[in-house]
């Protein structure tokens, strides 16, 4: 199992990025959360088998139609044992 934290900058808000990332997470059996941040980025925490996390990350680097990823940051973290993938409304 692997846990990653992602920050995606560019055209990532108001294009359905959170909803689409949730669908892709379910497709790859990835758990965690996604939220829009005040600085304009999309923040994601994702957990799952390494191969599934890698597929999810590759999708995040492209995003849904209309997205334009200009900056992508990733760091690994400790497992939080998420049981689902949710859109976090802060």
C-alpha positions in Angstrom: 0.0 0.0 0.0 1.1 3.5 -0.8 0.0 7.0 0.3 0.6 10.1 -1.8 -0.2 13.8 -1.5 -0.7 15.7 -4.7 -1.0 19.4 -5.5 -2.0 20.3 -9.0 -1.8 23.9 -10.3 -3.1 25.4 -13.5 -6.6 25.2 -15.0 -7.8 22.7 -12.4 -10.8 24.3 -10.7 -14.3 24.8 -12.1 -13.8 22.1 -14.7 -15.0 19.0 -12.8 -11.6 17.9 -11.7 -12.7 16.7 -8.3 -15.6 14.7 -9.7 -13.6 13.1 -12.4 -10.7 12.3 -10.0 -13.2 10.5 -7.8 -14.4 8.4 -10.8 -10.9 7.5 -11.7 -10.0 6.7 -8.1 -12.9 4.2 -8.0 -11.8 2.8 -11.3 -8.3 2.0 -9.9 -9.5 1.1 -6.4 -7.8 4.2 -4.9 -9.1 5.7 -1.6 -8.5 9.2 -0.2 -9.9 12.7 -0.8 -9.8 15.6 -3.2 -10.4 19.3 -2.4 -10.1 22.7 -4.0 -7.7 24.9 -2.2 -7.8 28.7 -1.7 -4.6 29.1 -3.6 -6.3 27.8 -6.7 -4.8 24.3 -6.7 -6.4 20.9 -6.3 -5.2 18.9 -3.4 -5.4 15.1 -3.4 -4.5 12.4 -0.9 -4.6 8.9 -2.4 -4.0 5.4 -1.1 -3.9 2.1 -2.8 -1.7 -0.6 -4.3 1.4 0.9 -5.9 0.5 0.0 -9.5 -3.0 1.5 -9.0 -1.6 4.7 -7.5 0.8 5.1 -10.4 -2.1 4.8 -12.9 -4.1 7.3 -10.9 -1.1 9.7 -10.7 -0.6 9.5 -14.5 -4.3 10.5 -15.0 -3.9 13.4 -12.5 -1.0 14.8 -14.6 -3.4 15.1 -17.5 -6.8 15.6 -15.7 -10.2 15.8 -17.3 -11.1 17.6 -20.6 -10.5 21.3 -20.1 -7.7 20.8 -17.5 -4.2 22.2 -18.0 -1.7 21.1 -15.4 1.1 23.7 -15.1 2.7 22.5 -11.9 2.5 19.1 -10.2 3.9 18.3 -6.8 3.9 14.9 -5.1 5.1 13.6 -1.8 4.6 10.2 -0.1 3.1 10.1 3.3 2.0 7.7 6.0 -1.1 5.6 5.4 -4.3 7.0 6.8 -6.4 3.9 5.9 -9.1 5.7 3.9 -12.1 3.5 3.1 -13.5 5.5 0.2 -12.5 8.4 -2.1 -14.4 11.6 -1.3 -14.7 15.1 -2.4 -13.8 17.2 0.7 -15.8 20.4 1.0 -13.7 22.6 3.3 
